[in-house]
Amino acid sequence: MKPHLMKALSKELYSYIKLQSAVDKQILLEINKKLLKMQIEVSEILEKIT
């Protein structure tokens, strides 16, 4: 498993959200992209395990 990659992605997402003063459609789309990147990484890890 790549915990360092997951930790880096989650820190990046947290930092991005923390910097936003308001939430609009564009920001939500960017947050969704970052979450999808994390989900893809988890999926790849699960595929390797099974």
Buried (B, 14 or more C-beta within 10 A) or exposed (E): EEEEEBEEBEEEBEEEEEEEEEEEEEBEEBBEEBEEEBEEBEEEBEEEEE
